Amino acid sequence: MKKNKIALLLLASGLLFSCGNKNESNLGDTTMNIDSLRVIKFQGEQFADIEVLQYDIPGWENLTLKEKTLVYYLSEAGYAGRDIIWDQNYKHNLAIRAALEHIYTNYNGDKEQANWKAFEVYIKRVWFSNGIHHHYSNDKIKPGFDIAYFQTLLQETKTDLDAEIVEVLFNNVDAKKVNLDEGKGLVAGSAVNFYGPNITDAEVEAFYKAKISKDQDRPESWGLNSKLVKKADGTLEEQPWKSGGLYGASIDKIVYWLEKAITVAENKKQEDALKLLVSYYKTGDLKTWDDYNIAWLHATEGNIDYINGFIEVYNDPLGHKASYESVVQIKDFDMSAKMEVISKNAQWFEDNSPLIDSHKKKNVVGISYKTVNVASEAGDNSPSTAIGVNLPNADWIRAEHGSKSVSLGNIIEAYNKVGASGKLKEFALDEEEVRLTEKYGEIADKLHTALHEVVGHASGQINKGVGVPKETLKSYASTLEEGRADLVGLYYLYNPKLQELKLTDDWKSLGKAAYNDYIRNGLMTQLVRIELGNDIEEAHMRNRQWVSAWVFEKGKKDNVIEKVIKNGKTYFKINDYEKLHDLFGQLLRETQRIKSEGDFAAGKALVENYGVKVDKALHAEVLERNKQFNAAAYRGFVNPVLVPITDAKGAITDVVVTYPATFAEQMLTYGKKYSHLK
């Protein structure tokens, strides 16, 4: 067993990567060693406000060798860009990570003392957030040790780190990764590395306003894949992220693995899309990016799919620059068949929505929906991950070509396995509320994700001549879009159509469970994720609160939602689900109007008045009530380790799934294997 354990650890660290010189007997021994230990699973770790879990890859053994190889190549392409998200998140992150990892692996002092334990927690928090700012709150992570101790660690391990950077870890400089307080300057107040120094919000807006697309109806996503800097003469210029440009060393590695993936593509459409992605990475051309997204949309026939590129703009306070991310996924055939009914009825949902008629799409096209099982994640999607994805983000592509929506089935399953009923019973008012959630909560959550991604993001249209949301709605675009998609889901979760489509056996009970859970979370339980006294900053948290707070306020006259104090504890009771359904419809109509007309003032008022400020007394109560639970506020995952087995000629004969022993082991392995930026 000791010999086998050593073999597993070496393989998980990538040290037995295919060398092409194994003879058949050695290959057999290696395969046997791996297989004999596949039952060993990563044990969850908890630190600070975080729990790290493991997800399985159901059906891996049923894939063909070609499919396994494709997944492996795409996964390696994803990991190759890992350094990019670190540098995007903060200009000093890569230097800090290198220093922390050097200390962690070279310190030989007392590891039982409190300061070292605090250092271990700090480095894990930094790993989890892909940098020194919290992945959700955007606040700089505070070390649980002082600067004197850190300087001792640097000296004892002979670790180099610039003195100014050391100070940053402990002072208030660059305190916010993404600042949404306009008074501080959105660019100047944000630590993200998308803009050079001494650039104002107005300069950025003027720079991109001057960009003119050849086809006004199909505008390029200006600024998506570049850093904006100020030259010596005071003018601005973009430094594109591409081969030969910024992040070129990592991008060249991404391209290397994507070109290998092309050789094992499942079909011609998939191959063509991958070739366009390679071309985009090589040139940085945004027209090629659009061409790639259209080709990727139409490549729906295979069992393997992926997301790779500069995708979401949540980390840019002005909504231009996209963070790097990668997801590699395998189709879940059973669940995809069950949920495909939603995408097939997308036009019905659009036609029957409460939107102003001119804001409805007359022809909802090309929506594909699948439940998938994740095989690997990287960049902005790892270790913390979404549970559903709808892409591409360009509104004109959605309108003309449709979108792909996926629900990450094995991620949702992993979350559900660690869900606790104790918190539900603490914050739910009565046994009936608990019963509804226990019976219908899981399917309601899955359906809300599907409706949010498939129908929500694909619904509605922008009025002709109105700019794209990042230009019209600016820093509020992301939270308004997420809230709009949530509202589409909420509106239809309480609708007999779901039972007619055989997605539930009792649409009213399912809708009640969904409404109870959404309001409880939006007004109370999500507050455990922020520190007492802080405003809400993250786009999704903001949208859940402004949706919930708006319907709570507007329904006061009819007592639609009642704030109940019972035994000194606060609860929210829904008294009229029909009227709440109508309120969700009214808010959906208004939110779509804001997007369609580009009404910045109304969008700002909606978010600022309902989604930012927190009732401090209620927040303190929620935090106090939550102390009894050992559950972390945030969860994320280690990735499976895909190990290629090769023959004497170096050809892949199998790809085996294993796991790291610890979160630290995976992070250190990544640091050694995928550090392409210096």
C-alpha positions in Angstrom: 0.0 0.0 0.0 2.8 2.4 0.8 4.3 1.9 -2.7 0.8 2.5 -4.3 0.3 5.7 -2.2 3.6 7.1 -3.4 2.6 6.4 -7.0 -0.7 8.2 -6.6 0.9 11.3 -5.1 3.5 11.4 -7.9 0.8 11.1 -10.5 -1.4 13.7 -8.9 1.5 16.1 -8.9 2.1 15.6 -12.6 5.5 14.2 -12.1 4.8 11.0 -14.0 3.6 12.9 -17.1 3.9 10.8 -20.2 7.6 10.3 -21.2 7.1 7.8 -24.0 9.7 5.4 -22.6 7.6 3.0 -20.5 7.7 -0.7 -21.5 4.5 -2.7 -21.4 5.1 -4.2 -18.0 5.7 -0.9 -16.4 2.7 0.6 -18.0 0.6 -2.2 -16.6 2.0 -1.7 -13.1 1.3 2.0 -13.3 -2.2 1.5 -14.4 -2.8 -1.0 -11.7 -1.4 1.3 -9.1 -3.7 4.2 -10.2 -6.8 2.0 -10.4 -6.3 0.4 -7.0 -6.4 3.8 -5.4 -9.3 5.5 -7.3 -11.5 4.8 -4.4 -9.5 7.3 -2.3 -11.4 10.6 -2.3 -10.3 14.1 -1.4 -11.6 14.9 2.1 -13.3 18.3 2.4 -11.3 21.1 4.1 -12.7 24.0 5.9 -10.9 27.3 6.8 -12.1 30.8 7.5 -15.4 31.2 5.7 -14.6 28.6 3.1 -15.2 24.9 2.5 -13.4 23.0 -0.3 -15.1 20.0 -1.7 -14.6 17.4 -4.5 -16.8 16.7 -7.4 -17.1 13.4 -9.2 -17.2 12.9 -13.0 -20.2 10.5 -13.5 -20.0 8.3 -16.6 -16.2 8.9 -17.2 -15.7 5.2 -17.7 -18.3 5.2 -20.5 -16.4 7.7 -22.6 -14.4 6.5 -25.6 -10.6 6.9 -25.6 -10.9 9.8 -28.1 -13.5 11.6 -25.9 -11.3 11.1 -22.8 -8.3 12.5 -24.7 -10.3 15.5 -25.9 -11.3 16.2 -22.3 -7.7 15.9 -21.2 -6.4 18.3 -23.9 -9.1 20.9 -23.2 -8.5 20.7 -19.5 -4.8 21.3 -20.0 -5.7 24.3 -22.2 -7.8 25.6 -19.4 -5.1 25.2 -16.7 -2.5 26.8 -19.0 -4.3 30.1 -18.5 -4.4 30.0 -14.7 -1.8 32.7 -14.2 -3.9 35.2 -16.3 -6.8 35.4 -13.8 -4.3 36.0 -10.9 -2.7 38.9 -12.8 -6.1 40.3 -13.9 -7.3 40.3 -10.3 -4.3 42.4 -9.0 -1.0 43.5 -10.4 1.1 42.0 -7.6 -0.8 38.7 -7.2 1.7 36.6 -9.0 4.7 37.9 -7.0 2.7 37.4 -3.8 1.6 33.9 -4.7 5.2 32.9 -5.6 6.4 34.3 -2.2 3.7 32.6 -0.2 4.3 29.2 -1.9 8.0 29.5 -1.4 7.5 30.1 2.3 4.9 27.3 2.6 7.2 24.7 1.1 10.5 25.8 2.7 9.6 26.9 6.2 11.2 24.5 8.8 10.2 26.3 12.0 7.5 25.7 14.5 4.4 24.8 12.7 2.3 24.4 15.8 2.3 28.0 16.8 -0.7 30.2 16.2 1.1 32.5 13.7 2.0 29.7 11.4 -1.5 28.3 11.6 -2.8 31.7 10.6 -0.3 31.8 7.7 -1.7 28.5 6.5 -5.2 29.8 6.6 -4.1 33.0 4.8 -2.4 31.2 1.9 -5.4 28.9 1.4 -7.7 31.9 1.3 -5.5 33.6 -1.3 -5.4 30.4 -3.3 -9.2 30.1 -3.2 -9.7 33.7 -4.3 -7.0 33.7 -7.0 -5.4 36.6 -5.3 -5.4 38.7 -2.1 -8.9 40.0 -2.5 -11.9 37.9 -1.3 -13.5 36.2 -4.3 -17.0 37.4 -3.3 -16.8 40.5 -1.1 -13.9 42.0 -3.1 -12.3 43.2 0.1 -8.6 42.6 0.6 -8.0 39.5 2.8 -6.5 40.4 6.2 -3.7 38.2 7.4 -4.2 36.7 10.8 -0.5 37.5 11.7 1.4 40.8 11.8 4.0 42.1 9.4 6.9 41.4 11.8 6.1 37.7 11.7 5.8 37.7 7.9 9.1 39.4 7.6 10.6 36.6 9.8 9.2 34.0 7.5 10.7 35.8 4.5 14.1 35.9 6.1 14.1 32.3 7.4 13.0 30.9 4.0 15.2 33.2 1.9 12.1 34.5 0.1 12.3 37.7 -2.0 9.3 40.0 -2.0 9.5 43.7 -2.7 9.1 45.7 0.5 6.3 47.8 -1.0 4.3 44.7 -1.8 4.9 43.4 1.7 3.4 46.6 3.1 0.3 46.2 0.8 -0.6 42.9 2.5 -1.1 44.8 5.8 -2.1 48.3 4.9 -5.3 49.8 3.3 -3.8 50.4 -0.2 -5.8 48.7 -3.0 -8.4 47.6 -0.4 -11.1 46.8 -2.9 -10.7 44.5 -6.0 -13.9 45.9 -7.6 -15.1 49.2 -6.3 -18.7 50.3 -7.2 -18.7 53.5 -5.2 -18.7 56.2 -7.8 -17.5 58.8 -5.3 -14.1 57.0 -5.1 -13.9 56.6 -8.9 -14.8 53.2 -10.3 -11.4 52.7 -12.0 -9.2 54.5 -9.5 -10.9 52.8 -6.5 -10.6 49.2 -8.0 -7.5 47.1 -7.6 -8.2 45.0 -10.7 -5.4 45.1 -13.3 -7.5 46.0 -16.3 -6.4 49.7 -16.4 -3.1 51.4 -16.1 -2.5 54.1 -13.4 -3.9 57.6 -13.6 -6.9 56.7 -15.9 -10.3 58.1 -15.0 -13.7 56.7 -15.6 -14.5 59.5 -18.0 -11.4 58.8 -20.1 -12.3 55.1 -20.4 -15.9 55.9 -21.4 -14.7 58.5 -24.0 -12.1 56.0 -25.4 -14.7 53.3 -26.0 -17.4 55.6 -27.1 -15.2 56.6 -29.9 -14.9 53.0 -31.1 -17.2 52.5 -34.1 -18.2 49.1 -35.4 -18.5 48.7 -39.2 -21.8 47.1 -38.6 -23.8 49.0 -36.0 -26.2 46.2 -35.5 -23.4 43.7 -34.7 -21.0 45.7 -32.6 -17.7 44.2 -31.5 -17.1 43.7 -27.7 -14.7 46.6 -27.5 -12.1 46.2 -24.7 -13.0 42.7 -23.9 -9.5 41.3 -24.3 -7.1 44.1 -23.5 -5.6 46.3 -20.8 -6.0 50.0 -21.3 -3.0 52.1 -20.5 -1.9 55.8 -20.7 1.1 56.6 -22.9 3.7 59.2 -22.2 1.8 61.8 -24.3 -1.3 61.3 -22.2 -3.3 59.3 -24.9 -4.8 55.9 -24.2 -3.9 52.7 -25.9 -5.0 49.1 -25.6 -2.5 46.3 -24.9 -4.3 43.2 -26.2 -4.1 39.8 -24.5 -2.9 37.5 -27.3 0.1 35.6 -28.6 2.9 38.0 -28.8 1.1 40.5 -26.6 0.1 40.6 -22.9 -0.2 37.2 -21.3 1.4 35.8 -24.5 3.4 33.1 -22.7 0.2 31.6 -21.1 -1.8 32.1 -24.3 0.7 30.2 -26.3 0.4 27.3 -24.0 -3.4 27.5 -24.3 -3.0 27.4 -28.1 -0.7 24.4 -27.9 -3.3 22.3 -26.1 -6.2 23.6 -28.2 -4.4 22.6 -31.3 -4.0 19.1 -29.8 -7.7 19.1 -29.1 -8.5 19.9 -32.7 -6.8 16.6 -33.7 -9.4 14.6 -31.6 -12.5 16.8 -32.2 -15.7 14.9 -32.2 -17.0 16.5 -35.5 -16.4 19.1 -38.1 -18.4 21.9 -36.4 -16.5 21.4 -33.2 -13.2 21.3 -35.0 -14.0 24.5 -36.9 -15.0 26.3 -33.7 -11.7 25.3 -32.0 -9.7 26.6 -35.0 -11.4 29.9 -34.7 -10.7 30.1 -31.0 -7.0 29.4 -31.8 -7.1 32.2 -34.4 -8.6 34.6 -31.9 -5.9 33.8 -29.3 -3.2 34.3 -31.9 -4.6 37.6 -33.3 -6.7 39.1 -30.5 -9.2 40.1 -33.2 -12.7 40.7 -31.8 -14.4 40.0 -35.1 -12.8 36.5 -34.9 -14.1 36.2 -31.4 -17.7 36.9 -32.6 -17.2 34.4 -35.5 -15.9 31.8 -32.9 -18.9 32.3 -30.6 -21.3 31.8 -33.5 -19.5 28.6 -34.6 -19.3 27.4 -31.0 -23.1 27.9 -30.6 -23.8 25.7 -33.6 -21.4 22.9 -32.4 -24.0 21.1 -30.4 -23.8 17.5 -31.6 -20.9 16.1 -29.5 -20.7 14.7 -26.0 -17.9 17.0 -25.0 -18.1 20.8 -24.7 -16.1 23.6 -23.2 -15.9 27.3 -22.3 -12.5 28.9 -22.8 -11.6 32.6 -23.1 -12.1 36.1 -21.7 -15.8 35.7 -20.8 -17.5 37.6 -18.0 -17.0 41.3 -17.2 -18.2 41.3 -13.5 -14.6 42.1 -12.3 -14.5 45.3 -14.4 -16.4 48.1 -12.7 -17.0 49.6 -16.1 -18.0 46.3 -17.7 -15.6 46.3 -20.6 -12.8 43.8 -19.6 -13.4 40.1 -19.3 -11.9 37.7 -16.9 -10.2 34.5 -18.1 -12.1 31.2 -17.4 -12.3 27.6 -18.6 -14.8 24.8 -18.0 -14.7 21.4 -19.7 -17.9 19.4 -19.6 -19.4 16.1 -20.5 -23.1 15.8 -21.5 -25.4 14.2 -18.9 -27.7 12.4 -21.3 -30.5 11.6 -18.8 -30.9 15.0 -17.3 -30.4 16.9 -20.6 -33.3 15.0 -22.1 -35.6 15.9 -19.2 -34.7 19.6 -19.2 -34.6 20.1 -22.9 -38.3 20.7 -22.8 -37.7 24.2 -21.4 -35.5 25.2 -24.4 -38.1 23.8 -26.8 -40.8 26.0 -25.3 -38.7 29.1 -25.1 -41.0 31.0 -27.5 -44.0 30.2 -25.4 -42.3 31.7 -22.3 -41.3 34.8 -24.3 -44.8 35.2 -25.8 -46.5 34.9 -22.4 -44.1 37.1 -20.4 -45.3 40.4 -18.9 -42.9 42.4 -21.0 -43.9 45.4 -23.1 -44.7 43.9 -26.5 -42.0 45.9 -28.3 -39.4 44.4 -25.9 -40.3 40.8 -26.6 -38.4 38.7 -29.2 -40.7 37.8 -32.0 -38.5 34.8 -32.9 -36.5 33.2 -30.1 -33.8 31.2 -31.9 -31.1 28.7 -31.3 -31.4 28.0 -27.5 -29.8 24.8 -26.5 -29.9 23.5 -23.0 -28.0 20.7 -21.5 -27.2 19.3 -18.1 -23.5 18.6 -18.0 -20.9 17.0 -15.7 -17.9 19.1 -15.2 -14.5 17.5 -15.8 -12.3 20.5 -15.0 -12.5 24.2 -14.3 -9.9 27.0 -14.3 -9.5 30.7 -14.1 -12.4 32.7 -12.7 -14.5 29.6 -12.4 -12.2 27.8 -10.0 -12.0 27.0 -7.1 -15.3 28.9 -6.7 -17.8 28.0 -9.4 -21.1 28.8 -10.9 -23.9 26.2 -11.2 -25.2 27.3 -14.5 -23.9 29.1 -17.6 -25.6 30.9 -20.6 -23.3 32.1 -23.4 -22.4 34.0 -25.4 -22.8 37.4 -23.8 -23.2 39.6 -26.9 -26.9 40.5 -27.2 -26.8 40.7 -31.0 -25.5 37.1 -31.2 -28.2 35.9 -28.9 -30.8 37.6 -31.0 -29.6 36.3 -34.3 -28.1 32.9 -33.4 -29.4 32.0 -29.9 -27.4 30.8 -27.0 -26.1 27.7 -25.2 -27.2 27.1 -21.6 -25.8 24.5 -19.3 -26.5 23.4 -15.8 -23.5 21.9 -14.1 -25.1 18.8 -12.7 -22.3 17.2 -10.8 -21.5 20.6 -9.1 -25.1 21.0 -8.0 -25.1 17.4 -6.8 -21.9 18.1 -4.8 -23.5 21.2 -3.2 -26.6 19.2 -2.3 -24.7 16.5 -0.6 -23.3 19.0 1.9 -26.5 21.0 2.4 -27.7 21.3 5.9 -31.4 21.2 7.0 -30.5 23.0 10.3 -30.2 26.4 8.8 -33.5 26.0 6.9 -35.3 25.2 10.2 -33.6 28.2 11.9 -34.7 30.8 9.3 -38.0 29.3 8.0 -41.1 30.5 9.9 -43.0 27.3 10.4 -43.1 23.6 9.6 -45.1 24.1 6.4 -42.3 26.3 5.0 -39.8 23.7 5.9 -41.9 20.9 4.4 -42.3 22.7 1.1 -38.6 23.3 0.8 -37.6 19.8 1.8 -40.0 18.3 -0.8 -39.7 20.8 -3.7 -36.7 23.0 -2.9 -34.2 21.0 -4.9 -36.2 20.6 -8.1 -37.3 24.3 -7.7 -33.7 25.3 -7.6 -32.8 23.3 -10.7 -35.8 24.7 -12.6 -34.9 28.2 -11.5 -31.4 27.8 -12.8 -32.7 26.4 -16.1 -35.3 29.2 -16.5 -32.7 31.8 -15.5 -30.1 30.6 -18.0 -32.2 29.3 -20.9 -35.2 31.7 -21.0 -34.0 34.5 -18.8 -30.8 35.6 -20.4 -32.2 34.8 -23.9 -35.4 36.8 -23.5 -36.1 40.4 -24.4 -34.6 42.7 -26.9 -32.9 46.1 -26.9 -34.6 48.9 -28.8 -33.0 49.8 -32.1 -30.4 52.5 -31.8 -29.9 51.9 -28.0 -26.3 51.0 -27.1 -25.3 47.8 -25.4 -25.8 47.6 -21.6 -22.2 48.1 -20.6 -22.4 51.5 -22.3 -25.9 52.5 -21.3 -26.2 50.9 -17.8 -22.4 51.0 -17.0 -21.5 49.6 -13.6 -25.1 48.5 -13.0 -25.4 46.4 -16.1 -24.3 43.1 -14.5 -26.5 43.1 -11.5 -29.5 44.3 -13.6 -29.0 41.5 -16.1 -28.7 38.8 -13.4 -31.8 40.2 -11.6 -33.7 40.3 -14.9 -32.9 36.6 -15.6 -33.8 35.7 -12.0 -37.2 37.5 -12.4 -38.0 35.5 -15.6 -37.4 32.3 -13.6 -39.4 33.5 -10.6 -42.3 34.6 -12.8 -42.6 31.1 -14.4 -41.9 29.0 -11.3 -45.4 29.8 -10.1 -47.2 28.7 -13.3 -49.3 25.7 -14.3 -47.2 25.4 -17.5 -44.5 23.6 -15.5 -46.9 20.9 -14.6 -48.3 20.8 -18.1 -44.7 20.2 -19.3 -44.4 17.4 -16.7 -41.6 19.1 -14.9 -43.4 18.9 -11.5 -46.3 17.1 -10.0 -47.6 20.2 -8.2 -46.8 23.6 -9.7 -48.3 25.6 -6.8 -46.3 23.8 -4.1 -43.2 24.0 -6.2 -43.8 27.8 -6.8 -44.4 28.4 -3.1 -41.2 26.6 -2.1 -39.2 28.6 -4.7 -40.7 32.0 -3.5 -40.1 31.1 0.1 -36.5 30.2 -0.5 -35.8 33.2 -2.7 -37.2 35.8 -0.3 -35.6 34.2 2.7 -32.3 34.2 1.0 -32.6 37.6 -0.6 -33.6 39.4 2.6 -31.8 37.4 5.2 -29.6 34.3 4.8 -27.3 35.6 2.1 -26.1 38.3 4.6 -23.9 35.7 6.3 -21.6 36.2 3.3 -20.6 39.8 4.3 -19.1 41.4 7.3 -21.3 43.4 9.7 -21.5 47.1 8.5 -20.5 46.4 4.9 -22.7 47.3 1.9 -23.5 44.6 -0.7 -21.0 44.7 -3.6 -21.2 41.5 -5.5 -23.6 41.6 -8.5 -25.6 38.4 -7.8 -26.0 39.3 -4.1 -27.2 42.8 -5.1 -29.7 41.4 -7.6 -31.2 39.0 -5.0 -31.6 41.8 -2.5 -33.0 44.4 -4.9 -35.5 41.9 -6.3 -36.6 40.8 -2.8 -36.6 44.2 -1.2 -38.6 45.8 -4.1 -41.4 43.2 -4.0 -41.4 43.4 -0.2 -41.9 47.2 -0.2 -44.4 47.3 -3.1 -46.5 44.6 -1.5 -46.7 46.3 1.9 -50.1 47.8 1.2 -51.6 44.4 0.6 -49.4 42.6 3.2 -48.1 40.4 0.4 -44.9 39.6 2.4 -45.0 40.1 6.2 -42.1 40.7 8.5 -42.8 38.5 11.5 -41.0 38.7 14.9 -41.4 35.4 16.7 -39.6 34.6 20.0 -37.3 37.6 19.3 -36.3 36.3 15.8 -37.1 37.8 12.4 -38.9 35.9 9.7 -40.5 36.8 6.4 -43.9 35.2 5.7 -45.5 35.2 2.2 -49.2 35.8 2.7 -50.3 36.0 -1.0 -48.3 34.1 -3.6 -50.6 35.2 -6.4 -49.9 38.8 -5.7 -46.2 38.2 -5.3 -46.2 36.5 -8.7 -47.8 39.6 -10.1 -45.2 41.8 -8.4 -42.4 39.7 -9.9 -44.0 40.3 -13.3 -44.2 44.0 -12.8 -40.6 44.2 -11.8 -39.5 42.0 -14.7 -41.4 44.4 -17.1 -39.6 47.4 -15.6 -36.2 45.8 -15.6 -36.5 44.8 -19.2 -37.7 48.3 -20.0 -34.5 49.7 -18.3 -32.4 47.4 -20.4 -34.3 47.9 -23.7 -34.3 51.7 -23.4 -30.9 52.0 -21.8 -32.4 54.0 -18.8 -29.3 54.5 -16.6 -31.0 56.7 -14.1 -33.8 54.2 -13.4 -31.4 51.3 -13.3 -29.1 53.1 -10.8 -32.1 54.0 -8.6 -33.4 50.5 -8.6 -30.0 49.0 -7.5 -29.0 51.8 -5.1 -32.3 52.1 -3.4 -32.9 48.4 -2.9 -29.8 46.3 -3.5 -26.8 48.0 -1.8 -27.6 49.0 1.8 -28.2 46.5 4.5 -30.4 46.7 7.6 -27.7 46.6 10.2 -29.9 45.3 13.0 -31.2 42.4 10.9 -27.7 41.7 9.6 -26.4 41.4 13.2 -29.3 39.1 14.1 -28.7 36.9 11.1 -25.0 36.6 11.9 -25.7 35.7 15.5 -28.3 33.1 14.6 -25.9 31.6 12.0 -23.1 31.1 14.6 -24.6 27.8 15.7 -23.8 26.2 12.3 -20.5 24.9 11.3 -21.2 25.4 7.6 -19.0 27.7 5.6 -20.5 30.7 3.9 -18.7 29.8 0.6 -17.8 26.5 -1.0 -15.6 25.6 -3.9 -13.8 22.5 -5.3 -10.5 20.8 -6.1 -10.5 19.5 -9.6 -10.0 15.9 -10.5 -6.6 15.1 -11.8 -6.7 13.6 -15.3 -3.6 11.3 -15.8 -2.8 10.2 -19.3 -1.4 6.7 -19.7 0.9 6.2 -22.7 2.5 3.3 -24.5 6.1 3.0 -25.4 5.6 5.3 -28.4 4.0 8.1 -26.3 0.5 7.5 -27.6 -2.3 7.9 -25.0 -3.9 4.6 -24.3 -6.2 5.8 -21.4 -6.9 8.8 -19.2 -7.4 8.0 -15.5 -9.2 10.1 -13.0 -7.7 10.6 -9.5 -7.6 13.4 -6.9 -5.1 15.4 -4.9 -4.7 14.5 -1.2 -5.3 18.0 -0.1 -6.3 21.5 -1.4 -2.7 22.6 -0.8 -1.3 19.8 -2.9 -3.4 20.8 -5.9 -2.6 24.5 -5.5 1.2 23.8 -5.2 1.1 21.5 -8.2 -0.7 24.1 -10.3 1.9 26.7 -9.2 4.7 24.5 -10.5 3.1 23.1 -13.6 1.2 26.1 -14.9 3.2 29.2 -14.0 3.8 30.6 -17.4 3.8 34.3 -16.5 6.7 36.0 -14.7 
